[in-house]
């Protein structure tokens, strides 16, 4: 992946190296130097520092060609990260490494109707369990990532989906994990980061729109991977399509989320939502779909496509990655979504030069998305202390 031509600071230079390693899984020195636009001599000096700090390792591997390099640079597997991922049913949490492996994971159940108090209590209990686990094993955490559905882009307190006091939860982290950098994000950003860093052959390397269809419908603009501010969540699930539609949890009637979220899908298929969730990705073959239901399903996918197309009309970009239950469907069903996008764009996708790609669903694997976000945050600050402003 190409990075900015001249990183402006030491942090940005280190971040360019670490984010490239995070997304590539490892690299030999010559292609790494080219990807981050550094001379091999400059790269060697920075790698020496990163290695001394325990952030990277270099192992001997067969050269990719005769006479080629044999030292593969990758992220150090001993770096420990903590992840907390809030979902509609539970709080998933655990400890893992930079490459995505989980060493410890648990789930704290939530009541059917959660409140600020019950969610706060779940976070405190989860933090206590994770802290005690880390202490017993003398694990030193380098970063904490926290994923919360609906977290506001402009205000950390803005959370319209699951009631929780983000400020109070942040204070809890400060008490229990003093000195450890903690970053909160919207769930869609965490899942977008997970796919960008973990999905093999992820379809886009430059700016694109990531759409996540789960209990809600949301998107994230994916831009320069060196800057966390470049990952901006957007709310596209609450575009209203008509007064006669189903009521949405936001209070409006006829939102695209009320048609295409997992709860709406479960109702359309005539199965309880817990049963649909338990089936995971297998629901698409396990649950028979009548012609009437399939017709309605395609109409809803068309509406989802309209929402995506409207978003692209406001802010054009040339790539859209769609993750969630629509990516499990056959091409004939997914075409309805594509047709909806085309109906919104002037001249269709070909004229607008928009490429659509479906990527596997990532819901249900928590806290892996939050873990990927934690790794991304550490990489974006170049592995440096969170308060550091040291210039190059």
Secondary structure as UniProt FT lines:
FT   HELIX           10..24
FT   STRAND          27..28
FT   HELIX           29..35
FT   TURN            36..37
FT   HELIX           40..52
FT   TURN            53..54
FT   STRAND          56..60
FT   TURN            66..67
FT   STRAND          71..75
FT   TURN            77..78
FT   STRAND          80..86
FT   STRAND          90..96
FT   TURN            98..99
FT   STRAND          102..109
FT   HELIX           116..136
FT   TURN            137..138
FT   STRAND          141..148
FT   TURN            149..150
FT   TURN            156..157
FT   HELIX           166..176
FT   TURN            178..179
FT   STRAND          182..186
FT   HELIX           187..198
FT   TURN            200..201
FT   STRAND          208..213
FT   STRAND          217..222
FT   TURN            225..226
FT   HELIX           228..230
FT   STRAND          232..234
FT   TURN            237..238
FT   TURN            243..244
FT   TURN            249..250
FT   HELIX           256..260
FT   HELIX           262..269
FT   HELIX           273..279
FT   HELIX           280..282
FT   HELIX           283..286
FT   HELIX           291..314
FT   STRAND          319..324
FT   HELIX           325..328
FT   HELIX           331..344
FT   TURN            346..347
FT   HELIX           348..352
FT   STRAND          355..359
FT   TURN            363..364
FT   TURN            366..367
FT   HELIX           368..380
FT   TURN            381..383
FT   TURN            386..387
//
